[in-house]
Amino acid sequence: MEFLANRGTIDATLTATARYPPPECHAETRLGLRNRIMTWFRDPDRDSNLLWLRGPAGVGKSAVAQTIAQECKNQGLLVATFFFSRPNNRIDPDCVIPTLAYQLATENLSYRHAITSLIIKDPKFFGNALPTQFQRLIVDLLSSCDHSSTSGPILIVLDGLDECHSDDSQKDFIKLVTTFAAECRKEDLPYVWIITSRPEWQIVSTFDQLQGPGQYHEERLHVHDPESQRDVERVLRDGFREIRQKYRDSFTEGEPWPGEAQIRVVSEMASGHFAFADTLVKFVGNAVVEDPIDQLAICLDFLQGNHVPEGGANPLDPLTLLYRGILQTVHKMHRHNAILTLATSFLRTRKWGFGGVSASIGDIVNFLFLDKGKFHRSLRKLHSVVSVPSAEHPDQPLEVYHRSFSDFTQQICRTGEFGITELDIMKTWWKCIAGWCRITGHRWKTMGYRMGAASGTIYLYGWSDLSKLDILGAMKWPNQHSQKHLENLAAALEQIWRNPSDEIISAVINDIHGVDFGYLWAHLYSDGLPNMIFKLHSWVCQVNCISFYNITNSCSKRKIPGSLLLITISVRGTHHSYPSLHNPPVSASLAVYLGASNSI
């Protein structure tokens, strides 16, 4: 037994000191789910001996697993568990089988003797591969044990399988457990398994490959369903009630705290997310600060978009650690595309530029010129925090399970923690705009819309004409929704960031050199009039142009050589017409892009 204990991870067991206090369900939460699981567990005619409980990060899967396992143990049933935890380094797949075997052997004398005999005969047994260990120590020995004294089903729990080291080990456990669970049902063996995990791609795809009835029973934990939202509000109310009782000397007798308006704000922000609610309750009840009134005020200020006081703690620091750990599992090869995709999808403030446009995954792939395979690979490790539509649904958007993750995305882009900053993202967006301008400009010319370079007329093309152009061939993901993608792409390009800084212009000048921005129309300012980027044909010398033009503005008079490829002027919209070509109302900036050998 000592040998098994040393090979295993006792800290991963149900009652381990290292896990105290363990996560548990509130007495009045997840009642429907818990009742369904216990009914399934007790049913001798259950459809499968394996239950897969899946759900996003932070919804309480471990709490459900702990509560179910503890209830079974309280009823005198044999329970063996392994609670994976990446932050606590309980991730080694080689420790799982010894840990389960140790727990089963402590309660089953027949199994203990069988294990002892096996290890005496083969002291180096645990040097075998995982499938061999599972077959001999779990399948063979448990199948041959005497179960005559067993009073009910025996529960074996693998919680948080997605935190087990290596995707291959996760898939191996699913396949091994599924096969043994099917044998247990067929041979009427008492072993019943529960696996909990986030909906990570490698886990979902492995379960999806298990065809046929009776392979596994599935339950899902949701964030935004009414039951979750009611349960989270109950957790918040009870948590605040306990805090008030603990610090009752801090409150005025008869004064309600928190107020209903405060509870409503916090509940709406939590939106059915248990980890979010638990984090806030712990922050408010911080035993070091001992000032729940002020702590709640800080929370509300933070959640409503105000800054935390200088030197103050971020109420969501624990969630930040959770999200950081998840993002760190994304391979460095894919992390840049993952963050770029998230930023393009979720950071739709006025600053970032995508406004109210709802971007589908098809829109994102096409706008960013991403390969759709790389797009999906970059997000495979993020399925626990983001709902990613399948390749069969390119018209659907990415959706965060909780807004705190989109806030986290904005935070890491602001700090550059993962090597990609706001500036990097804006550069990429402008390069993509340049790419689409180059494509559409070429298509437009081939359709007969070429105009004289010396006409002296200002030509403005709206992106609303984009759908008229034959540019499907330029799309990385053409499909039955391509026309809609074109319309969304046009809308996004109309709203994308309008006034590039000198830093942006300098960074992307080589990429946009020679690009025709004539079709870019951007709506922004409060007076409802557009901020535009014009193509001025009289100032743009295309390939066949050899003329010189005099440009006069309020500051200077400059002569531009005929080999000039592009001039763009960012003009804040006014209600005035433009009286003459030679006196344009430039209120923002004049950006002149020249060939390498040219100068002004």
N, C-alpha and C positions, 0 to 999 in steps of 0.2 A: 504493500500500500504506500509506503514511503517513497518507493521508486516511482510509482504513478504520480504521486503528489509533486515530486521534484521535476518530473517531465512535463507536468501540466501547468495550468495557471489558476491557482485556487482563487485568486482575486476576481475571476470571471464567474464565480458561482453565485447562487441565489442569495445567500446570507453572508457573503464575504464582508469583512470589516472594511476593506478598501472601497467598497461601494456604498457604505453607510453614510447618510441615509439614502437608500436607493430611490429611483424615480417610481412613484406609484400613482395610480389614478385617484383623483378626488373621489370621495365616497359616492357622490351623486353625479359623476360624469362617466361618459362612455357606457352607460348602462345597457343600451340596446346592443352594442357590439359585444360587450362582455357576456351578456346573456346568450347571444348567438354562439359565441365560441364555446362556452361551457356546455350548452345543449349539444353542440356537435361533438365535443370531447366525450361526454357521457354516453352518447348514443352507440350501442354495440353494432348497429346497422349503418354507421356513418359511411358516406360514399367514398371516403379516402382517409388514410391514416396520416396525411400530411396537410397542414394548413399553412398557406402563405399569406402573411399579413403585410401589406405594402402601403406606403404612404410617403409624402414628401418629408423633407427634413423638418424637425421641430414640431411634429403633430402629436407626439406622445406614443410612439410604437413601443419603446422600451418600457414605458409606464404600464401599458396594457400587458406586455409580456410578463413583467414583474408581478403585476396584480393577479393574473391568471395562474402563474406558477405558484405564488404564495397561497392562493386559495386552494389549489390542489394539495399542497403540502399540509395545510391546516386540516384538510380532510383525511390525512393519513396516507395519501398516495405518494408513490415514489416519484421524485422529480430530479432531473439532471439538466443543468443549464450551462450555456457559455454566452456571456454578454460581451460581445466585441466592443471595443472603444479605441478609436484612433488616438484621441488626446491622452488616454491613459496607457497607451502602448499595449493594449490587449488585442493584437492583430495577427499573431503568429498562427498560421494554419496547422503547424506541427504540434501545437499545444492543445488543440481542440479535442482530439480523440482521447489522449491520456486524461484530460480533465473530466470528460464525460464518463470514461471508464472508472475513474476514481470514485465519482459520486454514486454510480450504479453498484460498484463493488462494496461500498460501505453498507449498503442496505440489503444486498442479495448474496448470501453465503455461497451458493452454488456458483455464481459468477465470479466471486472473489477467488475461489479455489481454481477455477478454470484459468483465470488470468495469471495467477501465481505459477501454475504449471507451465503455461506458455512462456513466461519470461525466464523461468529457470532453464527451460530447454533452449531458448534463444535470447540470451542477454542483450543482443544487439538488435532486437526486433524493431525498435523505434527508428532504426536507420532505414527502414523500408519506405517506399513511396506512400503517399497518402491513400490511394485506392487500396493498396495491399493492407495497410493498417486497418482501414475501415472494414474491409472484407473479413479479416481474421479476428479482429478484436470486437467488432460490433456485430456484424452479420452472423458469422459462424458461431461465436460464443454465446451471444444472446439467443440465437435460435435453438441452441441445444440446452439452454438452462432449464431448470425446474421452475415452472410458474404456478405450481399447485397452490402455493400459499399467497399468491397475488390477489388482492381484494378488489382491484380495479385497474383501469388503464394506467400505464406508466408514461409520464410526460417527459419528452426531451425537447429542449428549447435552444435554438441558435438565434440569438437576437442581434440585429445590426450586421447581418452578413455582408453588407456592402462595405463595411469597415475592415473586413478581413483582408490581409495583405495579398495582393495580386488577383487580377480578374480570373485567371485560370483556376486558382484555388476556390474561388467563389462558385464558379461553374461546376467544378468537381464535386463540391459538397451538395449542390442541388441535384446533380445526377445520381450520386451515391445514395442520398437520403430518399429520393423519389423511388428508386429501385427497391430499397429495403422497405419503405413504407408500403409499397404495393405487395411485397411478399408478406409483410405482417398482416395485412388485410386478408390475403388469400389463405394464409396458414393460421389465422386467428391468433396471432401473437399480440400481446398487450401493449406494444410500443406505439405511441402516438407522438408525432413530431409537429412542432411549430417553428417556422422560419419567418423572421421579420426582416424587412429591408426597405431601403429607399428604392424608388423605381429606376435604378440605374440601368443603362442600356444592356450591359452584359448579363445582368440578372433577368431582366424582362425577356430578352431574346432567348435565354436558356429555358425559362419556363414555357415560353411560347412554342418551343420545339417539342415539348412533351405532349404528344398527341394521345388521344383516347380517353374515355371516361374513367374516373376514379384515380387519375394520376395525382391530383391535388385539389384541395378546396381553397378558395381564395376569398379574402376579406380585404376591403380597402378603407383606409382612413382619409377623409377629405378635410379640406380647410374651410371652404366657404359654405358648406351645407348648413341648414338651420340648426341641426343638433349640435354641431361643433361650436357654432356661434353662441348658442344658449349655454353650453358647457363652459366655454371660456369666460363668459360674463359671470357665471357662478363662481369660477375660480377667482376671478378678480374681486368680486364682492366679499367672498369668504376670506380671501387673503387680506383685504383692507380691514375687515372686521377684526381679524386676529391682531393686526398691527395696532389698531386703535386700542384693543384690550391691553396689549403689551405696554403701550406708551400712553395709557389713559391720563397720566398727569400732564401730558402736553396739550390736552384738549379741554375746551370749555364745556362744562356739563350742559347737555341738551343741544349743543351745536352739532348739526349733521356734518359728518366727514367720512368719505368724500361726499361732495354734493352730487345730486343726480346728473347734473350737466357734466361734471368731471368724469363720472363713471361712464357716461354715454360717449364722451370723446375717446377715452381709453379703450372702451369695448369696440368702438368702430375702428380704431387703429389696429387693435389686435385681430379683428376680423376672423375669428375662429382658429387662430394660430396659438397653440398652447405654449410653445417656447417663448414667444413674444410676451404673453401674459405673465408667465412665470418669471421672466427676466425683469419686468416692470415691478412686480410685487416685491421681489428681492431687493431691487434698487430702492424702492420707497421705504422698505423696512430695514435698511442697512443698520446693523447693530453697532457699527463704528461711528456713523454719523449721528444716529439717534435723533433724527429730526424729520419724521415722516411728512409733516406739513410742507416743509421746504423742499424735500425730495420729490414729492408729488408735483409741486409747482414747477420744479426743474423739468420733470418728465413732460408735463403739459406744454411748457415752452418749447421743448425740443421737438415733440411730436407735431406741434403746430407750425414748425418751420423756423422758430427763433433759435438763436445760437445759445449753446450752453455757456454759462458764465466762465470767464477766463479761469483756468485752473480747475474747473469743475469736471466731474466724470461724465462720460457718455453713458446714458442709461442703457444703451443697447450694446455695450461692449461684449457681453457674452455671445450675442448673436453675431457680432462681427467676427469673433473667433471661430464660430461655427462656419460661417460663410467663407472665411479665409481658408480654413482647412479643406473645405470642399473644392474651392478653386485651385488649391495647390495639388489636388489629385489630377488635374488636367495636365497632360504631357506638355512640356515646354514647346514642343513642335506645334501644338495646336492652340496654345494659350492666347497668343496674339489674336488669332481669328475669333476665338471665343469671346474675348473682351470687346473686340471691335463689333461683333455681331450684337452683343448685349447692349452696348452703347447706342448703336444705331436703332435698336428696337425700343429701348426704354427711356433714353434720355431725351425726352421730347419737350423740353422747356423752350422758351423763346431764345435763350442763349444757344441751345444746341441745334435748334432749327427745324425739327420735323413736325412741330406744331401738333395739330390734331389728326395728322394723317395716320391711318391704321395700316402699318406695314406688315404684310404677310411674309412668311419665310421665302416665298418665291420672289417677292419684291426685294427683300434684303439680298438674296443671292444674286439677282440680276443687277441691282444698283451697285453692289460692291465688286462685281465681276468675280464672284467666288465660284469655285467648283462645288456642285451640290454635295458631292461625296465628302469633300473637306469640311463643308459647312456642318454636316451631321456628325462627322467624327470629332469636330472641335467641341461639340456640345454633349457628347455621350456621357461625360462625367458630371453633368450639371442637371440631369433629369430629376434630381431630388429637390431642386429649387426653382426649376423652370419647366413648364409644360411645353414640350417640343412636338409639334405635329409630325406625323410620319411623312415619308416622301410621297405618299399617295394623296396628300392634302396640302399642296403648295399654296393654296389660297387662304390658309389659316395662319394667324399670328403666333409668335411666342408669347407666353403669359407667365409672369412670376406667380408663384403660389402665395407670396406675401410681399407687400410693397417694401418691406425692410431690405429685401435683396436688391431691388433696383436702387434704393438709397445707398447700399453698400457698393454697387457698381459705380455709381457717381463718385463716391468717396475715393475708391482706388484709382479712378481716372484722374481725379483732382490731385492726388498725392503721387501718382506714378509708381505705386508700390510694386506692381507687377510688370514694370518696364514699358508701359504704354500710358501716355498722358492725354489730357484733353487736347493739347496742341497736336499730338500725333494723330488723334482721331479726326480732328478738323482738317489736317493735311490730307489724310486719306480720303475724306469726303470730297475735298476740292479736286483731288486727282481723279476721283470717279466722275465728278461733274465734267472735268476736262475730257475724260474718255468718252462720255456720252455726247458732249458737244462735238467732239471730233467725228463721231459716228453719224450723228444726225446732220451735221453740216455737210458731210459727204453725200448722204442720201438726198438732202434737200437740193443740192446742186444738180445731181443726176436726174432730178424730177423737173428740171427746167426753170428753177427759180433763181437762176443766176442774174445778177444785176450789175450795171455799169459801176465801176469803181469810182469814177469821178463825177457821179451824179450830184453829189453834194446833199443828198437826202439822208435823213436818219431812218434806218429800217429797224423795226423791232419785231421780233417773232416771239409769239407766246409758246410756252411748252404745251399748251392745249392742242397744238397741231402735231404733237409728237406721235399720236396714234395713227396719223395719216401716213407716216413714213414706214417704209419697208425695212424695219430694223430687227425683226424677230431673229434673224440669223446671228445677231450680235448678242443675244441673250444666252446666258449660261444655263438657264433652266426654262426653255420654251415648253409650253404645255397647254392644255385646254383652257387655262385661265390667263393665257398670255395677254389677251386684250385688256383684261382687268389690271394685270401687272403694269401694262403700259400707262393706263390711266393713273394708277397709284404712283408710278415712277414720275409721271409728269407733275402730279400734285406735290410729291416730295421735293422735286427739283425746284418747283416754284417757291417752296417755303424754306429751302435749306439756307444755311447761314449766309447773311447778306453782305456784311461789310468786313471783308478780310483785313486783318491787321497787317502791318508791314512785315511782321514776322512770318505770317502765313504766306504772303505774297512772295517773300524771299525764298521760303522753303519749297514752294511748288512751282516756281517760275519755269524751271526746266521742263516740268511735266505739262504745263499749259501753254508753252511757247507755240504760237501758231494756231491755237485753237479758236474756233469761231464761237463766241458767247452770245451770239445774236438771239438765241431762242430762250435765254434765261430771263424769266420774269418773276420777281419776288415781291410778295405782299408783306408788309410789316407794320407800318407806323399807324399811330392811333387816329390820324386824320383820314385813314382809309385809303390813302393814295399810295401808289407803289414806290418802293425803292428799286430802281432798275439797274440792270447791267446791260448796256447797249452795244450793239454792233454798229459802228459808224462807218458806212461804206466809203464815205469820202475820205476817211482817215485810215482806212485799212487797205493796204496794198496787198492784194492777193498775188498769186503766182504770176499773173499776166500784167501786173500794174508796175509802172515805172515812173509815175508822177511824183512830184514833191508837193506837199501841202503846208500851208501856213496855219498854225494853230495858235489862237490868241485866247488867253483867259485873263482873269483880273491881275495875275501876277507877272506874266512874262509872255514873250512871243518866241516860239521855237520853230525851227525848220526840221521837218521829219524826212528822212531819206526814203526813197521809193521802195527799198527792200524791207521796210518795216512790215512785220507780219501781223501784229495785233495791237490794238489799243483798246482798253476797256475803261469806261468811265462809270463810276458808281455815283448815281445822282439821287439824292433824296427827292421824292416826288413832291411837286408843288402844284397849285392850281393854275400856274402860268404856262402858257405855251412857250415853245422854244423859238425865239424870234429869228435867230440866224445861226447858221452852222458855225460862224466864226466867233460867236460869243455864247458858248454853251453854259448853262447855269450849274456849274460844278460846285456842289456844296460838300462833297465828301472828299474824294481823292482822284487824281489822274494817275493811272498806272500804265506805263508804256513798256511794252515788251519788244525788245529788239533782237535781231540776229547777232551772232557772236562778234561780227566785225563792224557792227554799226554803233553809232553814238548820236546823242542829241546835241 
